[in-house]
Amino acid sequence: MNSPATLVIGATGTTGRRVTARLTAEGHRVRAASRGATPVEGAEAVRFDWNEPATWGGALDGVDRVYLVPPIGSSDPAAVMLPFLHRARDAGVHRAVLLSSSAIPAGGPAVGQVHAALPGLFEQWAVLRPSWFMQNFTGSMPHARSIRDEGAIMSASGDGRVGFIDAEDIAAVAVRALTDQQAPNTDLILTGPQTLSYDDVAAVITETVGRTVVHRRLTFEQLRDRWAAEIPLEFATMLAAMDRAIAEGAEDRTSDAVQRLTGRSPGTFRAFAEREVNREHP
């Protein structure tokens, strides 16, 4: 008989693929869930779609713990996540680790409603609340595109500072929360080792890449409208409001959670830039 598996939802995404890789490297049985059932080395690929409950049963079969990545771009993820979580509990899942955000407390908007419900549903749980991802400056992310196309980072954050965190560190914490003998049973603010303004970030990228990147300061309305050209207005407004909160100091903090759970310090933005950004912006 197979040992119970860990279900990783969003197994091809920024944190999910890193969580999957770390779990399989440690010898854990992993069910890698994605909308396309994309093959993932060392894991059992399974099709999963938040908006298709018919895919939930197969994903949950033989699973006793789950890593939860909310549906991307949804302003009301609780509407689909809570029914799934009730079903997961009934199917034998006893530990759930939710990816949320440092900007969203329990009971807050969007995934904050799922956060609030988690302790009542599972014996063991954790909510990861990372600050802004360093990976926002790579790949197809808006900041990465504007760096490539315009030599600029656009934000409405002013001089506000952020404890940017590497997705590798988020994944390392997630694996400990999923597999340690006792789950954290709390929410964890996850940050890098220092806070940086977007001016600071632009300066580090400039030094690393060898061409000038600037921070272009937008108003709340300008940023909202820029986002709204690509995503629904309600979601664009929420994202622009997060930038405004940064300007007011909401993300100017660091935590020791990565060190406490993994036994090592989180990576710096400069180390990340030398590893990733320089490769993408030659």
N, C-alpha and C positions, 0 to 999 in steps of 0.2 A: 504494500500500500504506500502511495506517495505521501510524503510529509505535507502539511498544510503550506499553501503558497501565500506570498505577499502580492497583492494586486497593486500595480503602479498605474494609475490613471494619467494619461498624458505622457506615456512612456517614450515618445519621440520628441518631447518638448524640452525647453531649456533646463528645467530641473529634473523632469521625469527621466530623461535618458541618462543623466548623471546618477540619479538614484538607482536606476536599473543596473547600470554598469557596476556600481559599488556593491550592490546586493549580490549580484552574480559572482563577482570577484571574491566575496566572502563565503561563497558556497550556498547561498540561500536560494530556494526555489522561487522564481518570480514569474508572475503572469503580467506580461507587458500589454497594456490596453491602449489602443488608439483607434481612430475612426476607420483607418484603412487596414487594421490588423497587420501593421508593418513588421516584418521580421526583425527581431532584435537578438543579437548574438547571446547565447546562453540562457535565453528566457523563452517562455511560451507566449507566442503572439496571439492576441485575441481582439476581436472587433468590439469596440465600445463607443457609444455615442450617448451623451447626456440626454439628448432629445429623443432617443429611441429606446424606451424601456424594454423592448424585446431583446436588446443586446445585453441587458444587465445580468440576467440569470447565468448565462454561460461564463461571463466574466467573474462572477462570484463563486462559482462551483469549486469547492475545495480550498477556499481562501479563508484565512483567519485574521488577516490584518490588511490594511489598505492605505495607500498614499493618495491623497485627494488633491487634484488640481482642478479648480473651478472652471466652468465653461468660459472660454475667452470672449470678452466683449459683452457679456450679459450684465445688465444692470440689476437683475433679480435672480442671482444664481440659486438662492434658497428654494425657489419654486420647483426646480428639478433635483437639486441635491438632497433636500430633506426626504422626499419619497424614496430616493435611492438608499439613503443611510438607514432608514427604517427597514428596508428590504435586506440590506447588508447585515444588520444586527440579527434579523430573523434567520439569516442564512448561516450564522455562526461566526461572523466577524466580531472580534472582541477588542481590537485595537485600531484606532484611526488616527492618522496624522494629516492635518489639513494645512495646505499652503494658503496663507492669507497675506496680509500686508501690514507693515508697521503703522500705516496711516489709518487702519480700520480696526477699532477696538471691538470687543465682544458686544453684540447687540447693536453695532453700528450699521451703516448702510451695506448693501450688497452682501459679500461673504461674511460680514459681521453677524448676520442672523444665523448662519451655519455654525460659526464659532460659538455662539451662545447656546446652541442646542447640543453640541457635541458631548459635553460632560454628562448629560442626562441619557445619552444613547449608548455609550460605551464604557466598559470598566476601565480601559486604559486609552489615553488619548494625548495628543499634543497639537497645538496650533503654532505653526511657524509664521512669524510676522517679520519677514525680512524688510530692510530698507531697500532703496532703489538698487536694481541690479547693475553691476559693472557691465554686464552683457548688453545693456541698452545702447552701448556705443559700438556694437559690432553687428555683423550680419545684415538682415533686412530691416532692423529697427529704425524708427524715424530719425533718431539722433545720428545713427551711422550713415543713413542716406544723406542727411543734410551736411555732415562732415565731408562726405565724398563729393556731393554736388555743389555745395556753396562754401565749404571751408568754415562752417559755422555750426554751433549748437544753439538751438532756439529754446528758450524757456521763459516762464513768467516768475521765476524764483528769485530774481534780484540778487542780493548778496547772501541769501539763505544758504545754509550748509546742510549736507546730506552725508550720512555714514554709509556710502556705497559699499555693496557687498558682492563678492564673487559667487556665482551660482555653484561653483565647486564647493564652497564652504556651506552653502545652504544644503546641498545634497549630503555632505558629510554629517551634518546635524540630523537631517531627516533619517538617515540610515541608523544612527544611534537611537533616535526616538522610536523607530520601528522595531529594532532588534534587541536593544538592551533588556535585561531581565525585567526591569520596571520602567514603564513609560513615564515621561515627565509629568503628565497630568496637570499641565499648565500651558499658558501661552509663552512663547519665547521671542523676544525682540532680537533680531539678528542684524548685526552691522559689521562693517569692516573696522579696522583699528583706529580710523581717524575720520573726522568730518571734513568735507571739501565743498567749496562753492563751485558753481559751474564755470566761473572764471578760472579756478584752480584746475579743474578737469581739463579745460581747453589748453591751459599752459602745459600740463603734463603730456597731453597728446601732441601738442606742438613740438615739445622737446623730443618725444619718442619717435614721431613720424618724420620730423625734419621739415615740415611745411606748416605755415601758419594756420591755426584753427582758433576762431574767436567765439566768445559767448555773446550771442545777440539777444538782448533783453526785450521781451514782448510784454504787452499788457495782458491781463487775464482774458479780455475779449479777443485780442489778436490770436492768442494761443488756442482758445476755445474754437474759434472759426477755422484755424489751421487744422486742428484735429477733426473738426466736423466735416471737412472735405473728404475724410477717409472712413470715419466711423459714425454711428448714430449720435445725434446732438446731445442726448442725455448722458451718454458715456463720455463724450468729448468735454462736456461741462464738468463732470466729476473729475476727469484727469486735470483739467485746467485749475480746478479748485485745489487739487493736491499741490500743484506748483505754488499757488498763492499761499497755502499753508506752510510750504517750505520757506517762502519769503518772510513769513511771520515767526519762523524758528521752530516749527513743529518737528523737524527731522534732525535738529542739531543735537545729536546724542550718539554715544557709543554704548555697547553692552559687552559683557564678558561671556555671553551664552555659547559662542563658538568654542572658546577656550575651555569652558566648563564641560561641554558635552563631548568634544573631540580630543581634548588634551593638547591642542596646538592653537597658536594664534591665527586669526584670519589673515588672508593675504592683503597686501596694500594695493591701491589703485595703480601705482607706478609699476609694480611687478606684473599686474594684470595687463597694463598697456604694453609693456615690453613683450609679453607673451602673445597677446591677441590682437591689439589694435594695430601695432606696427605691421603685422602680417596682412591685415585687411586694407590698410591705407598706405601702401608703399609710396 
